[in-house]
């Protein structure tokens, strides 16, 4: 099995990136965050502090420079300074110190929609708007805060050695199914399945425009946008980012929008959102990828008001993690779960159905 820390199954760029983290350890009474990453084969030369600030979007350039000054940045096993110019395939390790208050998890008794639970894992249906992991600006009210409270008596969730059991995530404003491990054995078993993409996941998305076919596949490397590190971009030439493949099929054509099912062959940050933007069909009301504009339809004021009302009903990207299947890491039984679309997404779709029906009359 490859290290769990190499996983890139995470989809919220505003959250801590488990895909780059090696571990969080305590040395001399201070908390340190260890990260390990490799420079992409086609990456152009640039200062390492600038490169790391792009690859580690939740880490300030000043914090990276402080680590370099303290001799905590290594390239190919040797200490380097901030001015070092990276080269393709460089192996980078960095140790970042941060205040304990940033790593402390506050247990909170928050409501969770539990779909399934046993001694080894729990499957929850995450509500839209709930952040998965504490991050800057979201230190409380997250799924991890809720898990810390619910499982405070379990070894993995002990305050001293807290490991939340996450093996994948979904964006704050994406709803749907998540599985969380309650034991180290379960964590390793689930992580392996997510790494090798043997788990079954399907999303429902409402996208702008009428898809040209009934089904298809989007292929394009996904990586950080070179100008805005908080969003992703597609790099078709393959020189940057990581391979990403999204299979889709139309579930319902609703005039100027389509309801589609998406199945991931890979799991990159914001994969569905950035892939559909790349092919000219952004997710409905996805403000980070342009879906919060009226991209298809008429210029009539009445239509504009209709779309704006839909935006109010669904004040987020129209994306829901609808189904999840995997092999239980302990019992080895195949498990499969489905969840209903949340109310905001359902109401928005119903309004579009009404619009199409009225237009056809």
C-alpha positions in Angstrom: 0.0 0.0 0.0 1.2 3.5 -0.8 1.2 6.0 2.1 -2.2 7.4 2.8 -0.6 10.8 2.9 -0.1 10.6 -0.9 -3.9 10.6 -1.5 -5.4 13.4 -3.5 -9.1 12.6 -2.8 -9.8 15.9 -1.2 -12.1 18.4 -2.8 -12.2 21.5 -0.6 -9.3 23.9 -1.3 -10.2 25.9 1.8 -9.5 23.0 4.0 -6.2 21.4 5.2 -4.8 19.3 2.3 -4.3 15.8 3.5 -2.9 15.0 0.1 0.3 16.9 0.9 0.6 16.3 4.7 2.9 13.7 6.0 2.2 14.0 9.6 1.7 16.4 12.5 4.1 15.8 15.4 5.2 17.5 18.5 8.9 18.3 19.1 10.3 20.2 22.1 6.8 21.2 23.1 5.9 22.9 19.8 3.7 21.4 17.1 5.1 20.8 13.6 3.4 20.0 10.4 5.5 17.8 8.0 4.8 18.0 4.3 6.3 16.0 1.4 5.8 16.7 -2.3 7.5 16.2 -5.7 7.9 18.9 -8.3 5.9 18.1 -11.5 8.0 16.9 -14.5 7.0 20.0 -16.6 7.3 22.6 -13.9 9.2 25.8 -14.9 12.0 27.0 -12.7 10.9 29.4 -9.8 11.9 30.3 -6.3 11.0 27.5 -3.9 9.1 29.8 -1.5 6.9 31.0 -4.4 6.4 27.4 -5.6 5.5 26.1 -2.1 3.0 29.0 -1.6 1.2 27.8 -4.8 1.3 24.1 -3.8 0.3 24.8 -0.2 -2.5 27.3 -0.5 -3.3 27.4 3.2 0.3 28.2 4.1 1.5 31.8 3.9 4.7 32.6 2.0 6.1 34.2 5.1 5.6 31.0 7.1 7.4 29.1 4.3 10.2 31.6 4.3 10.5 31.3 8.1 10.8 27.5 7.8 13.6 27.9 5.2 15.5 30.4 7.4 15.3 27.8 10.2 16.8 25.1 8.0 13.5 23.2 7.7 13.2 23.0 4.0 14.9 20.1 2.2 15.3 19.4 -1.5 16.6 15.9 -2.4 17.8 15.5 1.2 19.7 18.8 1.5 18.7 22.0 3.3 17.9 24.9 1.0 17.0 28.6 1.4 14.0 30.5 0.0 15.9 31.6 -3.0 16.5 28.0 -4.2 15.2 27.5 -7.8 13.2 24.3 -8.1 13.7 21.8 -10.9 11.4 19.1 -12.3 11.2 16.0 -10.1 12.8 17.7 -7.1 11.8 15.9 -3.9 10.8 18.5 -1.3 10.2 18.1 2.4 9.2 20.9 4.7 8.6 21.1 8.4 6.3 24.0 9.5 5.7 25.1 13.1 2.4 26.6 14.1 0.7 27.5 17.4 -1.1 24.7 19.1 -4.4 26.6 18.9 -4.4 25.9 15.2 -4.2 22.2 15.7 -6.6 21.8 18.7 -9.9 20.3 17.8 -12.9 21.5 19.9 -15.4 18.7 20.4 -18.9 20.0 19.6 -22.3 18.3 19.9 -23.5 19.0 16.4 -26.3 17.2 14.5 -25.2 14.6 12.0 -27.3 12.7 9.5 -25.9 9.2 10.1 -26.7 6.8 7.2 -24.7 3.8 8.6 -22.5 3.1 11.6 -20.7 0.1 13.1 -17.6 -0.4 15.3 -15.2 0.4 12.5 -16.7 3.2 10.4 -19.5 5.7 10.0 -21.2 7.0 6.9 -22.8 10.4 7.1 -24.9 12.5 4.7 -23.2 15.9 5.0 -25.4 19.0 4.8 -24.5 21.8 2.4 -22.6 24.5 4.2 -20.8 22.3 6.7 -17.0 22.4 6.4 -15.3 18.9 6.8 -12.1 19.9 8.5 -11.2 23.0 10.7 -9.3 25.6 8.7 -8.6 29.3 8.7 -12.0 30.9 9.3 -13.6 27.6 10.2 -12.3 26.5 13.5 -15.6 25.3 14.8 -18.9 23.9 13.5 -17.1 21.4 11.2 -17.7 17.7 10.6 -14.4 16.9 12.5 -15.6 18.9 15.5 -18.8 16.8 15.5 -16.8 13.6 15.2 -14.5 14.7 18.0 -17.5 14.9 20.3 -19.3 11.8 19.1 -16.2 9.6 19.4 -14.3 11.2 22.2 -13.9 7.8 24.0 -12.3 6.1 21.0 -8.5 5.9 20.7 -8.3 7.6 17.3 -10.3 10.6 18.6 -8.4 11.1 21.8 -7.5 14.8 22.3 -3.8 13.9 22.6 -3.5 11.8 19.5 -6.4 13.0 17.5 -6.7 11.5 14.0 -10.2 12.1 12.6 -10.3 9.1 10.2 -10.9 11.1 7.1 -10.1 9.3 3.8 -11.9 11.7 1.5 -13.8 14.9 1.6 -16.3 17.0 -0.3 -16.5 20.8 -0.5 -18.1 22.9 2.1 -21.0 23.8 -0.2 -21.3 20.3 -1.7 -23.7 18.0 0.1 -23.8 14.2 0.3 -22.1 11.0 1.5 -18.8 10.6 3.4 -17.3 7.6 5.1 -15.1 8.1 8.1 -13.0 5.5 9.8 -13.3 4.9 13.6 -10.2 2.7 13.9 -6.7 2.6 12.4 -7.4 -0.7 10.6 -10.5 0.7 9.0 -8.6 3.9 8.1 -5.9 2.0 6.3 -8.4 -0.3 4.5 -10.6 2.6 3.3 -7.6 4.7 2.3 -6.3 1.9 0.1 -9.6 1.7 -1.7 -9.7 5.5 -2.3 -6.1 5.6 -3.4 -6.7 2.8 -6.0 -10.1 4.2 -6.9 -11.9 0.9 -6.3 -14.7 2.5 -4.3 -17.8 3.5 -6.2 -18.9 7.2 -6.1 -21.5 9.0 -8.0 -22.5 12.7 -7.9 -25.5 14.5 -9.2 -24.9 18.0 -10.6 -27.0 20.7 -12.3 -24.9 22.2 -15.1 -25.4 25.2 -17.4 -26.3 24.4 -21.0 -27.6 21.4 -23.0 -25.0 18.7 -23.2 -24.2 17.7 -26.8 -24.5 13.9 -26.1 -26.3 11.7 -23.6 -23.1 10.7 -22.0 -19.3 11.2 -22.2 -16.0 11.5 -20.5 -13.9 14.5 -19.5 -10.1 14.0 -19.4 -7.7 16.7 -18.4 -5.0 17.2 -15.8 -6.2 19.2 -12.8 -3.9 21.4 -10.8 -3.8 24.8 -9.0 -4.6 27.8 -11.2 -1.4 29.5 -11.9 -2.8 33.0 -11.1 -5.2 32.2 -8.3 -4.1 29.4 -6.0 -7.5 29.1 -4.4 -9.1 27.5 -7.4 -8.2 24.8 -9.8 -7.6 24.6 -13.6 -7.4 22.0 -16.3 -4.1 21.5 -18.2 -4.8 19.4 -21.3 -1.2 19.1 -22.3 -0.3 17.1 -19.2 2.7 19.2 -18.2 1.1 20.3 -15.0 -1.4 19.0 -12.5 -2.6 15.4 -12.0 -4.5 13.1 -14.3 -8.3 13.5 -13.8 -11.1 11.6 -15.5 -14.8 12.3 -15.1 -17.5 10.1 -16.7 -20.9 11.7 -17.0 -24.4 11.0 -18.3 -27.5 13.2 -18.7 -30.3 12.3 -16.2 -32.7 15.1 -17.3 -32.7 17.9 -19.8 -34.3 21.0 -18.4 -34.0 23.6 -21.1 -31.0 25.8 -20.4 -29.6 23.5 -17.7 -29.1 19.7 -17.5 -29.1 17.4 -14.5 -26.2 15.0 -14.9 -24.7 12.0 -13.0 -20.9 12.1 -12.6 -18.7 9.1 -11.8 -15.1 9.8 -10.8 -12.3 7.6 -12.1 -9.9 9.9 -10.2 -10.5 12.2 -7.2 -8.9 15.6 -7.6 -9.6 18.8 -5.8 -12.7 20.4 -7.3 -12.5 17.8 -10.1 -16.2 17.9 -11.2 -16.5 21.6 -10.9 -13.4 22.5 -12.9 -13.9 19.8 -15.5 -17.4 21.0 -16.4 -16.2 24.6 -16.5 -13.4 23.4 -18.9 -16.0 22.0 -21.3 -18.2 25.1 -21.1 -20.9 23.8 -18.8 -20.1 25.2 -15.3 -22.2 23.9 -12.4 -25.3 26.0 -11.7 -24.5 28.8 -9.2 -20.8 27.8 -8.7 -19.4 31.3 -8.1 -15.8 30.1 -8.0 -16.1 28.7 -11.6 -18.4 31.2 -13.2 -21.7 29.3 -12.7 -23.3 32.2 -10.8 -23.9 34.1 -14.0 -26.7 33.6 -16.5 -24.8 31.7 -19.1 -27.6 30.3 -21.2 -31.1 31.5 -22.0 -32.9 34.6 -23.2 -32.4 38.3 -22.4 -35.9 38.8 -21.2 -36.3 40.4 -17.7 -38.8 37.7 -16.7 -36.2 35.0 -17.4 -33.5 36.8 -15.6 -35.7 37.1 -12.5 -36.5 33.4 -12.7 -32.8 32.5 -12.7 -32.0 34.9 -9.8 -34.8 33.3 -7.8 -33.3 29.9 -8.5 -29.9 31.2 -7.2 -31.7 32.3 -4.0 -33.2 28.9 -3.6 -29.9 27.2 -4.2 -27.2 29.6 -2.9 -24.3 27.2 -3.7 -22.9 25.0 -6.4 -25.5 22.4 -7.5 -23.5 19.3 -6.6 -24.5 16.4 -4.4 -22.5 13.2 -3.5 -25.4 10.9 -4.1 -24.0 7.4 -3.8 -21.0 5.6 -2.2 -19.9 2.0 -2.3 -16.9 0.2 -0.9 -15.7 -3.0 0.6 -15.9 -3.0 4.4 -12.2 -3.0 5.6 -12.9 -5.4 8.4 -15.9 -7.6 7.5 -15.0 -7.6 3.7 -18.6 -7.2 2.8 -19.6 -4.9 0.0 -21.5 -1.8 1.2 -23.5 0.6 -1.0 -25.4 3.7 0.1 -27.5 6.3 -1.6 -28.9 9.6 -0.4 -31.7 11.8 -1.6 -31.0 15.2 -3.1 -31.1 18.0 -0.4 -34.1 20.3 -0.3 -32.4 23.3 -1.9 -31.3 21.4 -4.9 -34.6 19.6 -5.2 -36.6 22.8 -5.2 -34.3 24.4 -7.8 -34.7 21.4 -10.1 -38.5 21.5 -9.6 -38.5 25.2 -10.6 -36.6 24.4 -13.8 -39.1 21.6 -14.6 -41.9 24.1 -14.2 -40.1 26.6 -16.5 -39.6 24.0 -19.2 -43.3 22.8 -18.9 -44.5 26.4 -19.2 -42.3 27.1 -22.2 -43.6 24.0 -24.1 -47.2 24.8 -23.6 
